[in-house]
């Protein structure tokens, strides 16, 4: 048994050409995928969002950098503030000592000793350490040799200190001026 074929006969001379794609077929295809223009608009929106986020991040970075520079500037400007406030008490004591009309040598000496104690306390509070290297090995990082002298001590040993040195937080503020022993 054969199936009956449903053929429409075409007149002679007019051959049938394949049917062109109908618009209904393309519409179903385009309904499932967004059009290029729509994709382009979506990508433009995403690009604008990313650009906006980048600009905000850049501005935030600049603000952080600017604030850090201001903090550093303030730290440099006011770093000595604590130490200076400690020295004000020393200055007040010196002025008070000079204001006394009748001074004796003993009262003057005790006033100077008290003022020196205030100054030493201010140094201690601010990590300012005195370097008095008498009898130590010469260290060019902490000492400045003024000269060499003959001595019974071992060579390159500090014989005498002409001026004390100072360290601030283990960093040399002023080297000690010293005389060093020559080799035997």
Beta strands, then each sheet from edge to edge (+ up, - down):
strand 1: 128-131
strand 2: 143-149
strand 3: 158-163
strand 4: 165-168
strand 5: 171-174
strand 6: 176-181
sheet 1: 1+ 4- 5+
sheet 2: 2+ 6+ 3-
end
